[in-house]
């Protein structure tokens, strides 16, 4: 069984790109990218990005001394994960230290 030949397969003649293809970069997942930009602007303590290859939203905490990065499949899920991480960090920070003698 053989595969169908495509534009970038061995043995095929490469197609010439049109000038319009060269002038206009392709935009992948514009809605998700816009949602990531919007969330990044709304969350000052986080840097939010969308990975078009992984199709995931990523956030890096700017408020933490240690590296913290979280990800999710949607912007809403990412916001929930960010709130969970913040709550966990606050709990650790204000947890009373008990010493047993």
OpenMM code with the backbone's topology and positions (N, CA, C; nanometers):
from openmm import Vec3, app, unit

residues = "UNK UNK UNK UNK UNK UNK UNK UNK UNK UNK UNK UNK UNK UNK UNK UNK UNK UNK UNK UNK UNK UNK UNK UNK UNK UNK UNK UNK UNK UNK UNK UNK UNK UNK UNK UNK UNK UNK UNK UNK UNK UNK UNK UNK UNK UNK UNK UNK UNK UNK UNK UNK UNK UNK UNK UNK UNK UNK UNK UNK UNK UNK UNK UNK UNK UNK UNK UNK UNK UNK UNK UNK UNK UNK UNK UNK UNK UNK UNK UNK UNK UNK UNK UNK UNK UNK UNK UNK UNK UNK UNK UNK UNK UNK UNK UNK UNK UNK UNK UNK UNK".split()
positions = [
    Vec3(0.0847, -0.1164, 0.0000),
    Vec3(0.0000, 0.0000, 0.0000),
    Vec3(0.0898, 0.1235, 0.0000),
    Vec3(0.0639, 0.2145, -0.0888),
    Vec3(0.1465, 0.3346, -0.0962),
    Vec3(0.0657, 0.4563, -0.0521),
    Vec3(0.1380, 0.5534, -0.0021),
    Vec3(0.0738, 0.6767, 0.0400),
    Vec3(0.0515, 0.7684, -0.0799),
    Vec3(-0.0471, 0.8512, -0.0678),
    Vec3(-0.0696, 0.9529, -0.1710),
    Vec3(0.0411, 1.0567, -0.1619),
    Vec3(0.0882, 1.0989, -0.2752),
    Vec3(0.1947, 1.1971, -0.2758),
    Vec3(0.1398, 1.3344, -0.2407),
    Vec3(0.2188, 1.4102, -0.1685),
    Vec3(0.1789, 1.5443, -0.1283),
    Vec3(0.2834, 1.6453, -0.1676),
    Vec3(0.2653, 1.7656, -0.1285),
    Vec3(0.3510, 1.8760, -0.1682),
    Vec3(0.4947, 1.8594, -0.1210),
    Vec3(0.5158, 1.8004, -0.0028),
    Vec3(0.6500, 1.7917, 0.0545),
    Vec3(0.7036, 1.6486, 0.0602),
    Vec3(0.6494, 1.5588, -0.0139),
    Vec3(0.6962, 1.4201, -0.0121),
    Vec3(0.8083, 1.4013, -0.1128),
    Vec3(0.8976, 1.3063, -0.0838),
    Vec3(1.0058, 1.2752, -0.1763),
    Vec3(0.9477, 1.2301, -0.3103),
    Vec3(1.0108, 1.2733, -0.4171),
    Vec3(0.9676, 1.2320, -0.5482),
    Vec3(0.8648, 1.3230, -0.6124),
    Vec3(0.8241, 1.4283, -0.5435),
    Vec3(0.7283, 1.5210, -0.6033),
    Vec3(0.7976, 1.6517, -0.6384),
    Vec3(0.7421, 1.7173, -0.7350),
    Vec3(0.7952, 1.8475, -0.7751),
    Vec3(0.7349, 1.9516, -0.6825),
    Vec3(0.8194, 2.0321, -0.6170),
    Vec3(0.7632, 2.1327, -0.5265),
    Vec3(0.6814, 2.2356, -0.6039),
    Vec3(0.5714, 2.2753, -0.5473),
    Vec3(0.4871, 2.3771, -0.6085),
    Vec3(0.5455, 2.5145, -0.5802),
    Vec3(0.5377, 2.6008, -0.6779),
    Vec3(0.5819, 2.7384, -0.6567),
    Vec3(0.4780, 2.8095, -0.5710),
    Vec3(0.5264, 2.8841, -0.4727),
    Vec3(0.4345, 2.9592, -0.3882),
    Vec3(0.3930, 3.0869, -0.4602),
    Vec3(0.2695, 3.1229, -0.4413),
    Vec3(0.2192, 3.2462, -0.4993),
    Vec3(0.2709, 3.3641, -0.4178),
    Vec3(0.2818, 3.4801, -0.4821),
    Vec3(0.3263, 3.6001, -0.4115),
    Vec3(0.2342, 3.6319, -0.2946),
    Vec3(0.1055, 3.6055, -0.3086),
    Vec3(0.0111, 3.6344, -0.2004),
    Vec3(0.0368, 3.5434, -0.0807),
    Vec3(0.0822, 3.4202, -0.1035),
    Vec3(0.1143, 3.3300, 0.0067),
    Vec3(0.2382, 3.3769, 0.0820),
    Vec3(0.3324, 3.4358, 0.0105),
    Vec3(0.4533, 3.4859, 0.0740),
    Vec3(0.4264, 3.6133, 0.1531),
    Vec3(0.3369, 3.6966, 0.1050),
    Vec3(0.3107, 3.8258, 0.1677),
    Vec3(0.2234, 3.8141, 0.2922),
    Vec3(0.1372, 3.7138, 0.2980),
    Vec3(0.0438, 3.7005, 0.4088),
    Vec3(0.0807, 3.5803, 0.4941),
    Vec3(0.1298, 3.6037, 0.6160),
    Vec3(0.1606, 3.4894, 0.7018),
    Vec3(0.0315, 3.4195, 0.7450),
    Vec3(0.0388, 3.2910, 0.7590),
    Vec3(-0.0784, 3.2138, 0.7994),
    Vec3(-0.0978, 3.2283, 0.9505),
    Vec3(-0.2193, 3.2525, 0.9910),
    Vec3(-0.2545, 3.2652, 1.1325),
    Vec3(-0.3243, 3.1369, 1.1760),
    Vec3(-0.2690, 3.0720, 1.2754),
    Vec3(-0.3270, 2.9484, 1.3270),
    Vec3(-0.4082, 2.9804, 1.4517),
    Vec3(-0.5254, 2.9237, 1.4622),
    Vec3(-0.6127, 2.9371, 1.5792),
    Vec3(-0.6271, 3.0822, 1.6254),
    Vec3(-0.6796, 3.1698, 1.5415),
    Vec3(-0.6870, 3.3111, 1.5794),
    Vec3(-0.7758, 3.3383, 1.7014),
    Vec3(-0.8829, 3.2606, 1.7198),
    Vec3(-0.9708, 3.2827, 1.8354),
    Vec3(-0.8988, 3.2498, 1.9657),
    Vec3(-0.8243, 3.1385, 1.9671),
    Vec3(-0.7521, 3.0986, 2.0870),
    Vec3(-0.6378, 3.1960, 2.1168),
    Vec3(-0.5698, 3.2404, 2.0128),
    Vec3(-0.4618, 3.3363, 2.0317),
    Vec3(-0.5162, 3.4663, 2.0893),
    Vec3(-0.6300, 3.5118, 2.0391),
    Vec3(-0.6922, 3.6339, 2.0908),
    Vec3(-0.7363, 3.6153, 2.2356),
    Vec3(-0.7882, 3.4966, 2.2687),
    Vec3(-0.8289, 3.4692, 2.4068),
    Vec3(-0.7079, 3.4713, 2.4998),
    Vec3(-0.5941, 3.4192, 2.4533),
    Vec3(-0.4724, 3.4209, 2.5349),
    Vec3(-0.4231, 3.5636, 2.5560),
    Vec3(-0.4288, 3.6461, 2.4536),
    Vec3(-0.3875, 3.7864, 2.4666),
    Vec3(-0.4782, 3.8582, 2.5659),
    Vec3(-0.6076, 3.8349, 2.5560),
    Vec3(-0.7032, 3.8984, 2.6463),
    Vec3(-0.6787, 3.8552, 2.7911),
    Vec3(-0.6563, 3.7253, 2.8125),
    Vec3(-0.6306, 3.6749, 2.9470),
    Vec3(-0.4976, 3.7278, 3.0000),
    Vec3(-0.3983, 3.7398, 2.9140),
    Vec3(-0.2688, 3.7934, 2.9541),
    Vec3(-0.2833, 3.9380, 3.0019),
    Vec3(-0.3646, 4.0162, 2.9343),
    Vec3(-0.3868, 4.1558, 2.9742),
    Vec3(-0.4644, 4.1652, 3.1049),
    Vec3(-0.5545, 4.0706, 3.1293),
    Vec3(-0.6371, 4.0736, 3.2499),
    Vec3(-0.5631, 4.0237, 3.3734),
    Vec3(-0.4628, 3.9391, 3.3550),
    Vec3(-0.3918, 3.8766, 3.4670),
    Vec3(-0.2516, 3.9356, 3.4786),
    Vec3(-0.2357, 4.0364, 3.5638),
    Vec3(-0.1062, 4.1054, 3.5733),
    Vec3(0.0027, 4.0196, 3.6376),
    Vec3(-0.0332, 3.9216, 3.7161),
    Vec3(0.0659, 3.8370, 3.7825),
    Vec3(0.1069, 3.7150, 3.7018),
    Vec3(0.0549, 3.7033, 3.5816),
    Vec3(0.0816, 3.5870, 3.4976),
    Vec3(0.1168, 3.6314, 3.3558),
    Vec3(0.1972, 3.5517, 3.2896),
    Vec3(0.2209, 3.5691, 3.1464),
    Vec3(0.1501, 3.4537, 3.0763),
    Vec3(0.0511, 3.4860, 2.9940),
    Vec3(-0.0336, 3.3848, 2.9301),
    Vec3(-0.0006, 3.3777, 2.7820),
    Vec3(0.0088, 3.2540, 2.7304),
    Vec3(0.0392, 3.2294, 2.5899),
    Vec3(-0.0487, 3.1160, 2.5383),
    Vec3(-0.0620, 3.1095, 2.4064),
    Vec3(-0.1301, 2.9966, 2.3433),
    Vec3(-0.0303, 2.9274, 2.2514),
    Vec3(-0.0185, 2.7973, 2.2644),
    Vec3(0.0709, 2.7201, 2.1781),
    Vec3(-0.0069, 2.6590, 2.0638),
    Vec3(0.0154, 2.7083, 1.9426),
    Vec3(-0.0621, 2.6576, 1.8289),
    Vec3(-0.0261, 2.5138, 1.7940),
    Vec3(0.0952, 2.4713, 1.8253),
    Vec3(0.1312, 2.3327, 1.7971),
    Vec3(0.0658, 2.2383, 1.8977),
    Vec3(0.0715, 2.2752, 2.0263),
    Vec3(0.0159, 2.1892, 2.1309),
    Vec3(-0.1338, 2.2085, 2.1499),
    Vec3(-0.1859, 2.3210, 2.0979),
    Vec3(-0.3266, 2.3574, 2.1150),
    Vec3(-0.3629, 2.3678, 2.2626),
    Vec3(-0.2734, 2.4280, 2.3401),
    Vec3(-0.2954, 2.4482, 2.4834),
    Vec3(-0.2642, 2.5922, 2.5205),
    Vec3(-0.3274, 2.6353, 2.6291),
    Vec3(-0.2992, 2.7651, 2.6878),
    Vec3(-0.1981, 2.7439, 2.8000),
    Vec3(-0.0977, 2.8308, 2.8074),
    Vec3(0.0064, 2.8222, 2.9088),
    Vec3(0.0112, 2.9515, 2.9881),
    Vec3(0.0437, 2.9414, 3.1166),
    Vec3(0.0618, 3.0603, 3.1997),
    Vec3(0.1847, 3.0398, 3.2874),
    Vec3(0.2664, 3.1437, 3.2951),
    Vec3(0.3855, 3.1431, 3.3801),
    Vec3(0.3639, 3.2469, 3.4889),
    Vec3(0.3807, 3.2049, 3.6145),
    Vec3(0.3600, 3.2959, 3.7271),
    Vec3(0.4755, 3.3945, 3.7361),
    Vec3(0.4422, 3.5226, 3.7385),
    Vec3(0.5423, 3.6271, 3.7527),
    Vec3(0.5621, 3.6647, 3.8989),
    Vec3(0.4743, 3.6200, 3.9853),
    Vec3(0.4764, 3.6565, 4.1252),
    Vec3(0.5543, 3.5578, 4.2120),
    Vec3(0.5953, 3.4476, 4.1583),
    Vec3(0.6585, 3.3416, 4.2376),
    Vec3(0.8107, 3.3484, 4.2277),
    Vec3(0.8765, 3.3194, 4.3398),
    Vec3(1.0227, 3.3119, 4.3398),
    Vec3(1.0715, 3.1858, 4.2699),
    Vec3(0.9882, 3.0819, 4.2712),
    Vec3(1.0217, 2.9558, 4.2057),
    Vec3(0.9436, 2.9465, 4.0743),
    Vec3(0.9960, 2.8739, 3.9770),
    Vec3(0.9246, 2.8643, 3.8491),
    Vec3(0.7915, 2.7909, 3.8635),
    Vec3(0.6867, 2.8539, 3.8154),
    Vec3(0.5529, 2.7946, 3.8167),
    Vec3(0.4930, 2.8145, 3.6776),
    Vec3(0.4609, 2.7037, 3.6123),
    Vec3(0.3952, 2.7093, 3.4829),
    Vec3(0.2796, 2.6106, 3.4832),
    Vec3(0.1648, 2.6564, 3.4356),
    Vec3(0.0466, 2.5714, 3.4291),
    Vec3(-0.0072, 2.5755, 3.2865),
    Vec3(-0.0885, 2.4763, 3.2524),
    Vec3(-0.1478, 2.4728, 3.1180),
    Vec3(-0.2853, 2.4099, 3.1242),
    Vec3(-0.3648, 2.4381, 3.0198),
    Vec3(-0.4996, 2.3828, 3.0080),
    Vec3(-0.5407, 2.3879, 2.8612),
    Vec3(-0.6504, 2.3219, 2.8304),
    Vec3(-0.6975, 2.3162, 2.6919),
    Vec3(-0.7843, 2.4357, 2.6530),
    Vec3(-0.8418, 2.5050, 2.7505),
    Vec3(-0.9222, 2.6235, 2.7219),
    Vec3(-0.8782, 2.7379, 2.8124),
    Vec3(-0.9133, 2.8598, 2.7727),
    Vec3(-0.8783, 2.9770, 2.8535),
    Vec3(-0.9509, 2.9737, 2.9880),
    Vec3(-1.0746, 2.9291, 2.9891),
    Vec3(-1.1502, 2.9187, 3.1141),
    Vec3(-1.0880, 2.8192, 3.2106),
    Vec3(-1.0480, 2.7041, 3.1582),
    Vec3(-0.9814, 2.6040, 3.2421),
    Vec3(-0.8497, 2.6579, 3.2961),
    Vec3(-0.7768, 2.7306, 3.2127),
    Vec3(-0.6490, 2.7866, 3.2566),
    Vec3(-0.6706, 2.8848, 3.3711),
    Vec3(-0.7720, 2.9683, 3.3600),
    Vec3(-0.7997, 3.0647, 3.4680),
    Vec3(-0.8301, 2.9914, 3.5987),
    Vec3(-0.9053, 2.8825, 3.5930),
    Vec3(-0.9348, 2.8040, 3.7130),
    Vec3(-0.8079, 2.7450, 3.7731),
    Vec3(-0.7202, 2.6921, 3.6886),
    Vec3(-0.5941, 2.6346, 3.7365),
    Vec3(-0.5075, 2.7437, 3.7998),
    Vec3(-0.5063, 2.8612, 3.7390),
    Vec3(-0.4295, 2.9726, 3.7948),
    Vec3(-0.4810, 3.0101, 3.9334),
    Vec3(-0.6126, 3.0159, 3.9511),
    Vec3(-0.6699, 3.0474, 4.0826),
    Vec3(-0.6340, 2.9390, 4.1846),
    Vec3(-0.6374, 2.8113, 4.1431),
    Vec3(-0.6009, 2.7021, 4.2339),
    Vec3(-0.4560, 2.7150, 4.2792),
    Vec3(-0.3668, 2.7461, 4.1865),
    Vec3(-0.2245, 2.7602, 4.2195),
    Vec3(-0.2035, 2.8783, 4.3137),
    Vec3(-0.2721, 2.9886, 4.2882),
    Vec3(-0.2609, 3.1050, 4.3771),
    Vec3(-0.3117, 3.0732, 4.5165),
    Vec3(-0.4246, 3.0034, 4.5255),
    Vec3(-0.4797, 2.9675, 4.6564),
    Vec3(-0.3852, 2.8742, 4.7316),
    Vec3(-0.3275, 2.7793, 4.6608),
    Vec3(-0.2319, 2.6870, 4.7231),
    Vec3(-0.1080, 2.7614, 4.7725),
    Vec3(-0.0605, 2.8571, 4.6952),
    Vec3(0.0568, 2.9347, 4.7356),
    Vec3(0.0256, 3.0197, 4.8585),
    Vec3(-0.0937, 3.0784, 4.8629),
    Vec3(-0.1329, 3.1582, 4.9802),
    Vec3(-0.1457, 3.0699, 5.1035),
    Vec3(-0.1990, 2.9515, 5.0852),
    Vec3(-0.2137, 2.8591, 5.1977),
    Vec3(-0.0770, 2.8198, 5.2536),
    Vec3(0.0171, 2.7908, 5.1645),
    Vec3(0.1519, 2.7557, 5.2099),
    Vec3(0.2196, 2.8724, 5.2784),
    Vec3(0.1956, 2.9927, 5.2267),
    Vec3(0.2626, 3.1104, 5.2809),
    Vec3(0.2123, 3.1438, 5.4202),
    Vec3(0.0831, 3.1292, 5.4433),
    Vec3(0.0246, 3.1684, 5.5718),
    Vec3(-0.0066, 3.0499, 5.6624),
    Vec3(0.0423, 2.9340, 5.6297),
    Vec3(0.0226, 2.8168, 5.7140),
    Vec3(0.1017, 2.8361, 5.8428),
    Vec3(0.0370, 2.8228, 5.9589),
    Vec3(0.1113, 2.8410, 6.0842),
    Vec3(0.2147, 2.7307, 6.1011),
    Vec3(0.3317, 2.7706, 6.1419),
    Vec3(0.4362, 2.6699, 6.1656),
    Vec3(0.4244, 2.6219, 6.3092),
    Vec3(0.4071, 2.4941, 6.3238),
    Vec3(0.3919, 2.4336, 6.4561),
    Vec3(0.5170, 2.3528, 6.4838),
    Vec3(0.5763, 2.3814, 6.5989),
    Vec3(0.6955, 2.3046, 6.6396),
    Vec3(0.6623, 2.2214, 6.7624),
    Vec3(0.6971, 2.0980, 6.7534),
    Vec3(0.6744, 2.0069, 6.8646),
    Vec3(0.8064, 1.9877, 6.9369),
    Vec3(0.8047, 2.0091, 7.0672),
    Vec3(0.9287, 1.9993, 7.1446),
    Vec3(0.9550, 1.8568, 7.1857),
] * unit.nanometer
topology = app.Topology()
chain = topology.addChain("A")
for resn in residues:
    res = topology.addResidue(resn, chain)
    for name in ("N", "CA", "C"):
        topology.addAtom(name, app.Element.getBySymbol(name[0]), res)
